[in-house]
Amino acid sequence: ARHQRTLAIAIKRAREIGLLPYVAK
């Protein structure tokens, strides 16, 4: 569960900086 939370934070950050546009989609 903790790993999943870390992953979500990483994705959120990536979305903000625009590193993962496909994720933001």
PDB file of N, H, CA, C and O in Angstrom:
ATOM      1  N   ALA A   1       0.853  -1.203   0.000  1.00  0.00           N
ATOM      2  CA  ALA A   1       0.000   0.000   0.000  1.00  0.00           C
ATOM      3  C   ALA A   1       0.886   1.250   0.000  1.00  0.00           C
ATOM      4  O   ALA A   1       0.604   2.235  -0.683  1.00  0.00           O
ATOM      5  N   ARG A   2       1.963   1.179   0.786  1.00  0.00           N
ATOM      6  H   ARG A   2       2.192   0.379   1.340  1.00  0.00           H
ATOM      7  CA  ARG A   2       2.860   2.324   0.868  1.00  0.00           C
ATOM      8  C   ARG A   2       3.518   2.578  -0.488  1.00  0.00           C
ATOM      9  O   ARG A   2       3.680   3.723  -0.911  1.00  0.00           O
ATOM     10  N   HIS A   3       3.894   1.491  -1.157  1.00  0.00           N
ATOM     11  H   HIS A   3       3.763   0.561  -0.813  1.00  0.00           H
ATOM     12  CA  HIS A   3       4.535   1.635  -2.467  1.00  0.00           C
ATOM     13  C   HIS A   3       3.578   2.292  -3.451  1.00  0.00           C
ATOM     14  O   HIS A   3       3.971   3.120  -4.273  1.00  0.00           O
ATOM     15  N   GLN A   4       2.320   1.905  -3.345  1.00  0.00           N
ATOM     16  H   GLN A   4       2.000   1.233  -2.678  1.00  0.00           H
ATOM     17  CA  GLN A   4       1.306   2.455  -4.258  1.00  0.00           C
ATOM     18  C   GLN A   4       1.161   3.960  -4.031  1.00  0.00           C
ATOM     19  O   GLN A   4       0.972   4.727  -4.976  1.00  0.00           O
ATOM     20  N   ARG A   5       1.251   4.360  -2.792  1.00  0.00           N
ATOM     21  H   ARG A   5       1.405   3.738  -2.025  1.00  0.00           H
ATOM     22  CA  ARG A   5       1.120   5.780  -2.458  1.00  0.00           C
ATOM     23  C   ARG A   5       2.296   6.565  -3.039  1.00  0.00           C
ATOM     24  O   ARG A   5       2.125   7.656  -3.582  1.00  0.00           O
ATOM     25  N   THR A   6       3.490   5.989  -2.912  1.00  0.00           N
ATOM     26  H   THR A   6       3.629   5.103  -2.470  1.00  0.00           H
ATOM     27  CA  THR A   6       4.684   6.639  -3.455  1.00  0.00           C
ATOM     28  C   THR A   6       4.571   6.774  -4.960  1.00  0.00           C
ATOM     29  O   THR A   6       4.948   7.793  -5.537  1.00  0.00           O
ATOM     30  N   LEU A   7       4.046   5.734  -5.587  1.00  0.00           N
ATOM     31  H   LEU A   7       3.740   4.906  -5.118  1.00  0.00           H
ATOM     32  CA  LEU A   7       3.895   5.743  -7.042  1.00  0.00           C
ATOM     33  C   LEU A   7       2.938   6.850  -7.457  1.00  0.00           C
ATOM     34  O   LEU A   7       3.184   7.561  -8.432  1.00  0.00           O
ATOM     35  N   ALA A   8       1.854   6.993  -6.716  1.00  0.00           N
ATOM     36  H   ALA A   8       1.655   6.416  -5.924  1.00  0.00           H
ATOM     37  CA  ALA A   8       0.858   8.019  -7.040  1.00  0.00           C
ATOM     38  C   ALA A   8       1.480   9.412  -6.942  1.00  0.00           C
ATOM     39  O   ALA A   8       1.213  10.281  -7.772  1.00  0.00           O
ATOM     40  N   ILE A   9       2.307   9.613  -5.925  1.00  0.00           N
ATOM     41  H   ILE A   9       2.525   8.907  -5.251  1.00  0.00           H
ATOM     42  CA  ILE A   9       2.970  10.912  -5.750  1.00  0.00           C
ATOM     43  C   ILE A   9       3.922  11.170  -6.906  1.00  0.00           C
ATOM     44  O   ILE A   9       3.982  12.282  -7.431  1.00  0.00           O
ATOM     45  N   ALA A  10       4.658  10.153  -7.300  1.00  0.00           N
ATOM     46  H   ALA A  10       4.609   9.250  -6.874  1.00  0.00           H
ATOM     47  CA  ALA A  10       5.613  10.290  -8.404  1.00  0.00           C
ATOM     48  C   ALA A  10       4.885  10.642  -9.692  1.00  0.00           C
ATOM     49  O   ALA A  10       5.336  11.491 -10.461  1.00  0.00           O
ATOM     50  N   ILE A  11       3.760   9.984  -9.918  1.00  0.00           N
ATOM     51  H   ILE A  11       3.394   9.295  -9.294  1.00  0.00           H
ATOM     52  CA  ILE A  11       2.971  10.236 -11.134  1.00  0.00           C
ATOM     53  C   ILE A  11       2.415  11.653 -11.103  1.00  0.00           C
ATOM     54  O   ILE A  11       2.430  12.358 -12.112  1.00  0.00           O
ATOM     55  N   LYS A  12       1.931  12.057  -9.953  1.00  0.00           N
ATOM     56  H   LYS A  12       1.919  11.484  -9.133  1.00  0.00           H
ATOM     57  CA  LYS A  12       1.375  13.413  -9.822  1.00  0.00           C
ATOM     58  C   LYS A  12       2.441  14.454 -10.157  1.00  0.00           C
ATOM     59  O   LYS A  12       2.176  15.424 -10.867  1.00  0.00           O
ATOM     60  N   ARG A  13       3.651  14.239  -9.635  1.00  0.00           N
ATOM     61  H   ARG A  13       3.867  13.452  -9.058  1.00  0.00           H
ATOM     62  CA  ARG A  13       4.743  15.166  -9.904  1.00  0.00           C
ATOM     63  C   ARG A  13       5.068  15.164 -11.391  1.00  0.00           C
ATOM     64  O   ARG A  13       5.272  16.215 -11.997  1.00  0.00           O
ATOM     65  N   ALA A  14       5.113  13.980 -11.960  1.00  0.00           N
ATOM     66  H   ALA A  14       4.948  13.126 -11.467  1.00  0.00           H
ATOM     67  CA  ALA A  14       5.438  13.851 -13.384  1.00  0.00           C
ATOM     68  C   ALA A  14       4.397  14.581 -14.223  1.00  0.00           C
ATOM     69  O   ALA A  14       4.720  15.209 -15.231  1.00  0.00           O
ATOM     70  N   ARG A  15       3.143  14.487 -13.790  1.00  0.00           N
ATOM     71  H   ARG A  15       2.881  13.977 -12.971  1.00  0.00           H
ATOM     72  CA  ARG A  15       2.057  15.143 -14.534  1.00  0.00           C
ATOM     73  C   ARG A  15       2.213  16.658 -14.453  1.00  0.00           C
ATOM     74  O   ARG A  15       2.000  17.365 -15.438  1.00  0.00           O
ATOM     75  N   GLU A  16       2.583  17.148 -13.280  1.00  0.00           N
ATOM     76  H   GLU A  16       2.756  16.574 -12.480  1.00  0.00           H
ATOM     77  CA  GLU A  16       2.735  18.595 -13.088  1.00  0.00           C
ATOM     78  C   GLU A  16       3.847  19.156 -13.962  1.00  0.00           C
ATOM     79  O   GLU A  16       3.690  20.220 -14.561  1.00  0.00           O
ATOM     80  N   ILE A  17       4.961  18.450 -14.039  1.00  0.00           N
ATOM     81  H   ILE A  17       5.088  17.586 -13.553  1.00  0.00           H
ATOM     82  CA  ILE A  17       6.095  18.936 -14.841  1.00  0.00           C
ATOM     83  C   ILE A  17       5.903  18.581 -16.311  1.00  0.00           C
ATOM     84  O   ILE A  17       6.611  19.096 -17.175  1.00  0.00           O
ATOM     85  N   GLY A  18       4.944  17.701 -16.594  1.00  0.00           N
ATOM     86  H   GLY A  18       4.368  17.283 -15.892  1.00  0.00           H
ATOM     87  CA  GLY A  18       4.662  17.372 -17.989  1.00  0.00           C
ATOM     88  C   GLY A  18       5.581  16.297 -18.528  1.00  0.00           C
ATOM     89  O   GLY A  18       5.793  16.207 -19.737  1.00  0.00           O
ATOM     90  N   LEU A  19       6.132  15.475 -17.633  1.00  0.00           N
ATOM     91  H   LEU A  19       5.959  15.549 -16.651  1.00  0.00           H
ATOM     92  CA  LEU A  19       7.013  14.403 -18.091  1.00  0.00           C
ATOM     93  C   LEU A  19       6.205  13.225 -18.618  1.00  0.00           C
ATOM     94  O   LEU A  19       6.643  12.478 -19.492  1.00  0.00           O
ATOM     95  N   LEU A  20       4.983  13.085 -18.041  1.00  0.00           N
ATOM     96  H   LEU A  20       4.627  13.693 -17.331  1.00  0.00           H
ATOM     97  CA  LEU A  20       4.150  11.975 -18.468  1.00  0.00           C
ATOM     98  C   LEU A  20       2.799  12.477 -18.947  1.00  0.00           C
ATOM     99  O   LEU A  20       1.801  12.338 -18.240  1.00  0.00           O
ATOM    100  N   PRO A  21       2.753  13.053 -20.131  1.00  0.00           N
ATOM    101  CA  PRO A  21       1.510  13.592 -20.681  1.00  0.00           C
ATOM    102  C   PRO A  21       0.446  12.513 -20.862  1.00  0.00           C
ATOM    103  O   PRO A  21      -0.751  12.782 -20.762  1.00  0.00           O
ATOM    104  N   TYR A  22       0.900  11.290 -21.129  1.00  0.00           N
ATOM    105  H   TYR A  22       1.872  11.071 -21.210  1.00  0.00           H
ATOM    106  CA  TYR A  22      -0.051  10.202 -21.339  1.00  0.00           C
ATOM    107  C   TYR A  22      -0.716   9.809 -20.019  1.00  0.00           C
ATOM    108  O   TYR A  22      -1.823   9.272 -20.007  1.00  0.00           O
ATOM    109  N   VAL A  23      -0.039  10.079 -18.932  1.00  0.00           N
ATOM    110  H   VAL A  23       0.861  10.516 -18.942  1.00  0.00           H
ATOM    111  CA  VAL A  23      -0.619   9.778 -17.619  1.00  0.00           C
ATOM    112  C   VAL A  23      -1.672  10.821 -17.277  1.00  0.00           C
ATOM    113  O   VAL A  23      -2.728  10.501 -16.731  1.00  0.00           O
ATOM    114  N   ALA A  24      -1.371  12.074 -17.604  1.00  0.00           N
ATOM    115  H   ALA A  24      -0.513  12.334 -18.048  1.00  0.00           H
ATOM    116  CA  ALA A  24      -2.302  13.164 -17.317  1.00  0.00           C
ATOM    117  C   ALA A  24      -3.563  12.986 -18.155  1.00  0.00           C
ATOM    118  O   ALA A  24      -4.648  13.435 -17.785  1.00  0.00           O
ATOM    119  N   LYS A  25      -3.390  12.319 -19.291  1.00  0.00           N
ATOM    120  H   LYS A  25      -2.509  11.955 -19.592  1.00  0.00           H
ATOM    121  CA  LYS A  25      -4.508  12.085 -20.183  1.00  0.00           C
ATOM    122  C   LYS A  25      -5.493  11.154 -19.493  1.00  0.00           C
ATOM    123  O   LYS A  25      -6.527  10.814 -20.068  1.00  0.00           O
TER     124      LYS A  25
END
